[in-house]
Amino acid sequence: MKIDDQPIPELPTRVMTGTPVSPGVALGIAYVHETGGLSVIEYCVPENRVAAEVARFRAAAKLVSDELRQISEEVKQRPDQAAEEISYILDAHAHMLRRSRLTRGVEAQITEKQINAEAAVKRQIDELVAAFAAMDDVYLAARADDVRDLGQRLVRRLGHEVANTFADLPRQTIILADELTPADTAQMDPQRVAGFATELGGVASHTAIMARSLGIPAVVGVAGLTKALSPGCTVIVDGSHGRVILNPTPEQMAEYRKGRAAALRRTRALNRLRSLPAITRDGREMTLMANIERPEETNAAVLAGAEGIGLFRSEFLYMNRDDIPGADEQFETLRAVIQRMDGYPVTFRTLDVGGDKLSRVFDLGIGPNPAMGLRAVRLSLARPELLRAQFAAAIRAAYTGPVRVLLPMIGSVRELRECRAHYDAVYQELRGQGVETPEMPPPLGVMIEVPGAALTADALARECDFLSIGTNDLTQYTLAIDRSDEQVASLYDGMHPAVLRLIHFTAEAGRRANVPVSVCGEVAGDPRFTGLLVGMGITELSMAPGSLPLVKDHIRHMRAEAADELALSVLRHADVIDIRRLVDTFNEVYA
């Protein structure tokens, strides 16, 4: 067996599985990246040396911050579109080292417990990682990786070690490691690094985001990966299906080369759709938008051809800090996204936290059932200063470009009216202060993600400017299933007739009130549901940028009249198996 005419020794073949985080197939030679855990020796520091120990930590933090900024500046010189996105992430990491909860916590550990800086870093990192990992939110829980990365860098700098880079790797290298940090990934040259796989990590980690931006196939969560390796072995990384093959057979090599060629052809074909409209064969137009977690993901939305941001989550603004971001900070963040979207609308969702999510920031207790407790708009109305600051930021930002404001987890018309009262009051206050604002307040919309909101969607539609269906929570609350609980996760099904009827009821309510209705949950980006949603009368779909070309391709192949007939047939059935059969038959015809 050979790869690029180099002889490959015959070794046992092993197929391992993990989580696919960046699509594509990579073939190459393994390079094992040693990272090591955050292991330190703890010792007491005499009282008269505490100030010097704090100063030693601050010096190390400055060096790490300078190191990250240097990498960020080097990344910005790249000609590819991923440069800006990656540099934003690195800049955010550097910002975490400037008087954040992390640095203040380390200094407090040194001062109060009189321990060395390395041990203080480890204690603080362990505390923060545990807090993030416990959150009932995939994206926020993945921020534990960012904190862990900074901890490792700080410990290395305190020990006067400098991180290794990948500058001298040969072409067609596959990097295998227990974990990779965002800064590690930022230094990968796609011309040299064909792909990577790690034992740790998740789909929402910044390392995964960077891999997708760079177009490097990647798989994470491959248990026992580094222990199974032989130095210099041949590796296939299948980032689309989550497989890593060590020492593949000639037949496997041929199969994956063929699959990679087909995938490249498919990607080129989908990329050509970027500037084309999402319109069915019989002329019905759909608006396809993107969901983003952070500003740096805006570029991916633009490159995918998104006609706006259908969901911009604001939770990241409250992460890794003890203070609450003010209206000015949120305004600047939102304005930057608006400017990059160049005239397309940006939908800014107000804070969706509470219960066990970021409760430390707000000093809240955790109730017996956090998912149904003081969270989202309930928290905002209980703490109106939070809501008014976000409203002020959005209204000011709307002067620079089109903005929509979205309220999460609305359960009643009363809650909507309370929010509207604050909204109108903030608008009038800004106008009275001479602040630049649009002539009219930006559209105010409601997320339909609890059954109570869906069943009163007709009343809500009469008092808001648009509706957005969050199918993830709507499915969870309708079926009383915790989708993160592996014991019942198999019962979580977006094609359950109860969920579909609530979506249809909401779409009909929006049609009668003449307000747009979008879907921004996972089903929006799943091509299996596209025909069904079109047939139900949904006019907007908002999804992860990577899903947009596939959904657009599906729309352009289907007939809207056939989608209408599909929806009517599906809504007459009460069995999920029958519904799936109808949907699959439709997709076979129009795929």
N, C-alpha and C positions, 0 to 999 in steps of 0.2 A: 504494500500500500504506500502511496506517495501523496504528498501535498506540495504543489508547486515544484515538482521534480526532486523533492528531498525525500530520502528513504525514511520510512517510519518503522520503528521496531514493532514486532508483533507482541501485543500485550492483551490481557483479558479485557473484553468489552463490558462496560457497565452503564446502564441507563438510570439516571437519577431524575427526580421530579422536584419542582418548586413552584413559585408563583411567577407567572410571566408579567413583566413590568414594562418592557420596551420591545415592540414586535420586530420580527425579522429573524434571519438565520445567519449565524456566523460559524466559520470553520477556521481553525488555526491551532497554534501550539500553545500549551498551557504555560502561564507565568503565575507563580504563587506569590501573592502579595501578603507579607507578614504584617499584621497590625497589632495583635496582642490586646489584652484587656487593660482596664484601668487599674493596675496593680501598684500599690505604693506602700511604703513603710511609714507608720505613724509614730511620732515621738513628741515629747513635751518641749515647749519653747519657754525659756525663762522669761519672767515678766518684763525684765529690762531689754529683752530682744524682740518683744511682740511688734513694736512699731517697725523695726527693721524687717521683720518677716512679712508684714503687710506691704512694705515698700518693695520687697522682693517679688511678691505676687503681682503688684501693680506693674512692675517692670516687665514681667513675663507676659501679662495680659496685653501690654502695649506692643510687645514684639509679635505676639500672635495676631493682633489686630493689623499691624503693619504688613505681616506676611499674607494675610487674607486680602488686604487691599492691593498688594503687589500682584497676586494671582488674578484678582479681578481686573486690574488694568491690563494685564497681559491678555486675558480672555477678550477684553473689549476690542483688541486689535484684530481679532479673527474676522474674516470676511463673511462667515456664515451667520444666518439669522438667529442662531441659538446664543450668540455672544451676549446680547443685552439681557436675555432672560437669566443666564447663568450668573452674570455679574451682579444682578439684583440680589440673588440668593446669597452670594458671598458677601456683599455689602451688608445684608441683613445680619449675617453671622458676626461680622466685625462690629456692628452696632450693638449686639448683645454683650460685648465686652466693655461697653461704656456705661458704667454706673447702673447696670441692670440688676434685676433680682439675683441673677447668677453671681455677679461680682460683689454685690453688697452682702450676699449670703456667705461667700467665701471669707470676706474680711471679718464678718461677724464670728464665723467659726474660729478663725485665728485668734481674734481678740478675746472672745468669751471663754473658749475652751483651751486657749494657749497651746495650740498644736501647730505643727509645721504646715506650710502652704500646700504641699502636695496632698496631705491627708485632708486638709480643709476643702480642697477642690473635689476630692473623691466623695466626701460626705455630702457636699452640696449637690454634686452631680447626681448621686444616688437618690437624693431626696426629690430633685426635679424630675428625673427620669421616671421614678415611681408615680409621681403625680400625673405626668403626661400619659404614661402607659395605662393608667387606670381610667382614663376618660372614655366615655361611650361615644367616640367619634373617631373614625379611621384617620382622618387628616390630622386632627389635633394629637392623637396618640402617637402618630409618626414623628411628631416634633421631638420626641425623646431621642431620636437618632441625631438631631442637630445638637442637642445639649451634650450628648455623649461625645460627639466629635470634638466640640470645644474643650471638653474636659481632658480628652486625650492630648490635644495640642498644648493645653496649658501645662500638663504634667511633663510632656516632652521638653517644653521650653524651660521649665523650672529645673530640669535635669540637663539643660544645655544641649538637647538633641534637636536636630533639624529633620523634618519630615522628608521621606524619599519622594521622588517624582518619577514619572513614566517617560521622560524625554528620550531615553536611549533604548527603548524597546524596539525590537525588529517589527517589520510589517507582519500582519496576520497573527498578532498576539491575542490570546484569550486570557484575560485576567481573572484569576480565581482567588477568593479571599474569604475569611470569616465575615468581614464586612468592609464596606468602602464608604468613605465620607464624601459629602458634596464637594469639598476641596479636592479630594483625590480624583473624582470624576471630572471636575472642571479642567484638570491638567491632562486628560486623555486626548490624544490626537486621533480622530477617527480614521486617519490615513494609516495609523499604526495599530490601534486597538480595534480588533474586529468585533469583540463582544466581551461581556463579563458575566460572572455568576458569583453569588455570595451565599453564605450560610444564613445570615441574618438580613433583616430589612423587609420593607413592605411596599405595596403599590403606591402609597401616598407619600413616601419619603422623598426628600429633596434629591437624594441620589437617583431615585427612579425618575423623577421629573427631568433631571439633567440628562439622563440616558436617553429619554424620549426626545428631548430637544436636540441632542447631538445625533440622533438616528443610530445609536449603538444598541444592537440587540442585547437584552439583559434578562436574567432570571435571578430571583432572590429566594431566600427561605429554603435552600437546598441542604437538608440535614446531612451531616457527615461528609460534606463535599471535600474539604481540605485533607481529611484523613484518607480518602479513597484515591488520592492522586499519586501518579508516578511522575518524576521530573521529566519535563519535555514531552509529555504525552500529547497526542492529538485530541482535540476537543471539538464537539459540536454544541453550540448554544442555540436553542430554539426559543427565542423570546416571544413567539406567538402562542406556543402551547406549553411553555414552562418545563422544557426538558433539557437536560444536560447529558450528553453521551461522551463518556471517556473511552478513548481507544476504539473508535467506531470501526465496524467492518467495512470492506470495500463496497458492499451492497448498500449499507447505510450512508456512506459518503456519496454514492451516486444518487441515492434517493433524495438526500437533502440538497445536493447541488441542483437537482431538477426542481425541487420545491422552492429553492431560493430564486431561481430564474423566473418561475411563475409568479412568485410574490412580487418581484421587482417589476414585472410587466403589469401586474394588477395595481401596484402603487403608482406607477407612471400614468396609468389610465385614470385612476381616481384623482390624481393631482390636476389633470386637465379639466376637471369639473369645477375647479376653484372659482373661476369667474362666471360660471354658468348659473342660471337661476334654478331653484328647487321647484320645478313645475312638472306636473303629471303630463302624461301623453295627451290627455284631453283638456289640458289648459288650466287646471287648478293650481294656484301658486301657494307655496308654503314659505314661511320665514324660518330660517335655521340660525340659531344663535348659540353662543358658547357659555358654559359654566366655568367660572374661575375661582380659585381659592385666594390667589395673591396677585398683585399687579404684574409680576414678572411672567405670568402665564398669558398675558394679553397678546404677545407676539404669536404664540401658537394659534390663538383664535383667529388672528388676522390671516396667517398663512393658510389656515384651513378654509378660508372664505366665509367666516361667520358674518352675519348681517347685524351683529350687535352682541352685547353681553346680556344674556337672559337671566343670569344669576351671578352676582358678585358678592361673595360671602364676606362679612366684615369681621368675623371672629379673630382672624389673624392679628388684627390691630391690638388685641387685648392679651396676646400671648407673651410669656416670659417677662412679665413686668408686674410691679406692685401698684402702679398708678393707673388711672383711667385716661385713655387718650382724649384730648380735647377736640373741639370742633375744628380748630385750625389744622391740626395734624391730619384729621380725617378728610378735610377739604383738599389738602395738598395731595393726599394719596388718590382720592377719587378723580381729581382733576388730571393727574398724570395718566390714568387709564382712559379717560375721555379723550385726551389729546391723541393717544395712540390709536384709538378707534376711529378717529378722523371722520366724524359726522354720523357714525352709527350709534344707536342708543345704548346706554349702560344702565342696567337694572341693579340698583344698590339695595341689598337686603339688610334691614336693620338687625341688630344683634340677636343671634339665636343660641343663647347659652343659658345655663342655670342648672339647678339640681346638682349633678355630679360633674358638670362640664365647666371648668374654669371657676369653680365656686370660690377658690381661695382669693381670686382677684376681687370678688365682691363681698367676701367675708360672709358667705351664706352657709347655713347648715344644709346637710343632705337629708332630704325627706325619705320616707319609707319606700316611695316609688318615684324616683327622680324624673323618669321619662314623662310622668304625668303631673309633675309638681310645678314649682315656681321657675319657669323657664320661658325663653323666647319673649313674645310680646307681653306675657304676664309679668315677667321681670321688668321689662321696660316701663310698663305702666305703674309698677310698684316703685320704680326709681325713675321718674320722668325726666330727671336731668340727663340721664343716659340717652333717652329717646330724643330729647330736644337738641342735644349736641349733634346727634346723627342727622336729624332733620335739617339743622342749620348748615351742616357740611354739604349735604346733598343739594339744598336749594341754592347755595352759593355756587357750587360746582356746575349747576344747570345753566348758569350764565355763560359758561365756556363751551357748552355742548349739550346734546340731548341726554337727559337723565330720567329714569323712572325709580320710584322708591317702593320697595316691597316689604310688607309686614308679615313676619313668620308666625305660624301657629295661631292665627285668628280663629276664635271659636264662636263668635257671636257678633251681631250687628252693633251691640253696645260697645264692645271693645274697639270696633272699627271707628265708631263715632268719637270715642275718647281720643283715639290716635289722631283722627281728623281735626279735632279741636286743638290739640297741641300743634299739629302741622300748620294750620291756618294762623295760629297765634305767633309761631316762630317766623312765618313768612311776613306777617305784618310788622313784627319787631325789627326784622332786618331791613324792610323797606323804610321804616321810620328812622332807622339809624343811618340811612343813606348808603347802605351796602348794595353793591351791584347784584341784582337778582333778575331773573326773567320776568316778563310782563305778567305771566301766570305761574302759579306753583307747578312744579313738575307733576306728572301723573302719579297718583298714589294707588297701589295695588295690594291685593290680598293673596297670601298663599293658602291654597286649599290642601290641607294635609291632615285634618282630623275629620271624621265622619260628620260631626255636627256642622262644620263649615260647608261640607259638600251638600248636605241635605238642606241647607239654607242659602245655597249659592245664588238662588234667584233674588233673595233680599239683599245679599252682599253686593251682587252685581249692579243693583240700582244705586248703590252709594259709593262705589269705588270706580277707578278708571280702567283697571284690567285685573284679570284673575290668572294665577299661576299655580298649577297643580303639582304638588310635591309628592310624587307617587311612592317614594320610599317610606315616608312616615304614614301616608294614607293607607298603604297596604298593611303596615305593621299595626296601626291602631284599629283598622277595620277587622283584621283577622285575629287580633289579640295575640300576636306572635312576635317575640323578640328575635329579630333576624340575626343577632350576634350570638344567640344561644344555639350551640350546635345540636342540642337534643331536639329542637323543634324547627331548626332553620329550613329543613326540607319542606315544611308546610307553608313557608313564605312564598307566595305565588302571585305575581302581578296579573295573571290571567284568571284569577278567581272571579266568578261572575259578580260578586258583591263589589269588588274593586272597580271592575269595568263599568258597572251601572252607575257608580258614584262619579266616575270620570265623564260618562255620557251625560248625566244629569247636570254636571257643572258646565260642560260644553254647550248644552241647550240653554242653560240660564244665561250664559254669556252672549249667545246668539240673539236671544230675545231682548236683552238689554243693550245690544249693539256695543259690547265691550270685547276686546280681544282676549282669548284664552290660550295660555301656553301650558306645556308640560315640561317640567325641568328635572324630573326624577330620572332614575336609571333607565326606565323603559323608553324615554325619549331618544336615547342613543343606541337602542337595541333594534336593528332592522326588522326583527321578527314582529315587532309591535307597530311598525310604521304604517302599514296599510290600515290596521285597525284604528289607529289614532286619526288618520286622515278621514276615514269613513265616519268617525264619531263627530267630526266637525271641528277638531283642533286646528288652529290656524298658525300656531308657533310651536317650535320644538327647540329646547335648549339643552345642550349636552356637553360632555367633555370634547375638546377640540378634535382629538383623534378619531372620534366616532362620526364626525360630521360628513366626511366624503362618502362613507358607506351608506349613511341614511339618505344623502342627496341622490346617490346613484339609484337607490331603491325607489325613491319618489319619481325619478325621471323615467323609470321603466314601467310604472304602474298606471292604470287608468283609475281616475277618481270615482267614476260611476261603479266600477267593480269594488272599490274600497267601501263605498256606501252600502252596497249589497252585502259585503262581508260583515260590516258592523251590525246591520239589521239581523242577519242570521245568528251572529254570535250572541246578541242581546236576548234572543229567544231561548238560549240554552242555559241550563243550570249546572252542567257537569263540566269540570275543567278539561277532562279528556276529550269531550266533544268539541269544546272551544279550540283546543290545541289542534285537533284534526282539521277544522275549518281554516284556521290561520295557516297551518303548514301547507295545505292545498293551495291557498291563495299565493303564498310565497313561492311555491314551486312554479307557478304559472308566470308570476311577474318578477321573479328574481333576476 
